Amino acid sequence: MQLKLSKMITKPDFQGEFTASILAAAASPDIISFAGGLPNPVSFPIPEMEAATKKVLETNGVIALQYSSTAGWPALRQWIAKRYETMGVYGVKPEDIIVTNGSQQALAMVGAAMLDAGDEIVVENPTYLVALQSFHVYDPKVLPVTMNKDGIDCDELEATLKAHPGVKFAYVIPNFQNPTGLSYSKAVRDRAAEIFKAAGVLVLEDNPYRELRFAGTAAESFGAALGEQCCMLGTFSKIVTPGMRIGWICVRNAELREKLLNFKATADLHTNIFSQMILAQYLADNDVDAHIEKTKVLYKQKAEFMMDCMRKYLPEGVEFTPTEGGMFLWVTLPEGVTAVDLYRKGLEKGVAICPGDPFYEYERGVRTFRMNYSNSTDEAIEKGVRILGEACRELM
Ligand SMILES: Cc1ncc(COP(=O)(O)O)c(C=O)c1O
């Protein structure tokens, strides 16, 4: 039968195919994998979740197992709205929050609500590959702006927005960006906010790693300076659990909020209400900051250990950007060696990295790659980085 399918792109793009093949290769138990981005199970509060689940079923079982409202569980929306005060964003109301099926769903919702084929969007270069994948569904023209060590390149951003006055939104990850692990300095954040304000461009701020800072201080959220011109995405995935799939979007523009809610209702009616209520109960009964602190202590140790191993085992000419939080390190190979070369050679020797290619909209054969440290043992980190060092030497 000849089906009459829509023009929407649903087959995996370059990003999707590349990632699927890397994750499949890295999934073998014989491979030391730095390719993925899994949180360490130390951040999963299992007994506390068990207690919260029991309490929800005992006190509110019928609501927890019934259909619910699209925007999300009020107690959870309230908690999230209040949390923004710790990021210097005041006046967020629970009504501004839509609880989503991971922040990933919020990305898909924004694509659906805002993009038509050929629309222009700005992203950092490189950027989170599954965000690119989500936007590609709507076939926009992606305008990548260089990501420097202290954040987006403001001159390039200004020139891009001047040359493209119709840009629909700019997608930014200001803290411990995926893939680079880099954060915006205060100066870059302030200047970028001025540029966005002058251009009147909606900012889509994705912030899954902000709470995982183990050194230095974070620049303020764009939401503090831009008000309703900034939508802020968040998630419990990296601080409590990714498996419950609970994220959110804070959207203070009423027209956009309504459009997002309409799209969400058609996608899933609402985020799993049982999970939302358990999480809200967990947050009410426990000190989540103390919990996050434990995760940060572990990630700091892992990041420092991986950086020490890199200094010890990687040959001269291979550079990495030190990080102050999050889950990733970003490594650059010398001229003449591509990250895909290293990926292949590493795999032959039993170690997987994530080549930078799918994080770029256009560049291929790049020399950059991402290393995840959150979920490997110290033994695996030392052995894996030593092997990568050997692989680099062979390729160089
Ligand atoms: C930058 C970024 N945004 C969004 C997500 C999606 O996270 P989740 O859907 O689990 O909230 C991730 C996951 O790794 C990410 O790195």
The ligand as a Tripos MOL2 file, in Angstrom:
@<TRIPOS>MOLECULE
LIG
   16    16     1     0     0
SMALL
NO_CHARGES

@<TRIPOS>ATOM
      1 C1         21.3080   19.5200   27.4110 C.3       1 LIG1
      2 C2         20.2600   18.4940   27.6680 C.ar      1 LIG1
      3 N1         18.9750   18.8360   27.5290 N.ar      1 LIG1
      4 C3         17.9870   17.9540   27.7590 C.ar      1 LIG1
      5 C4         18.2660   16.6600   28.1190 C.ar      1 LIG1
      6 C5         17.1230   15.7100   28.3240 C.3       1 LIG1
      7 O1         17.0080   15.3360   29.6370 O.3       1 LIG1
      8 P1         15.6580   14.7310   30.2740 P.3       1 LIG1
      9 O2         14.6870   14.5160   29.1690 O.co2     1 LIG1
     10 O3         16.0720   13.4810   30.9390 O.co2     1 LIG1
     11 O4         15.1690   15.7810   31.2140 O.co2     1 LIG1
     12 C6         19.5980   16.2480   28.2590 C.ar      1 LIG1
     13 C7         19.9270   14.8550   28.6080 C.2       1 LIG1
     14 O5         21.0180   14.4250   28.6850 O.2       1 LIG1
     15 C8         20.6240   17.1940   28.0290 C.ar      1 LIG1
     16 O6         21.9180   16.8860   28.1470 O.3       1 LIG1
@<TRIPOS>BOND
     1     1     2 1
     2     2     3 ar
     3     2    15 ar
     4     3     4 ar
     5     4     5 ar
     6     5     6 1
     7     5    12 ar
     8     6     7 1
     9     7     8 1
    10     8     9 2
    11     8    10 1
    12     8    11 1
    13    12    13 1
    14    12    15 ar
    15    13    14 2
    16    15    16 1
@<TRIPOS>SUBSTRUCTURE
     1 LIG1         1 GROUP 0 **** ****
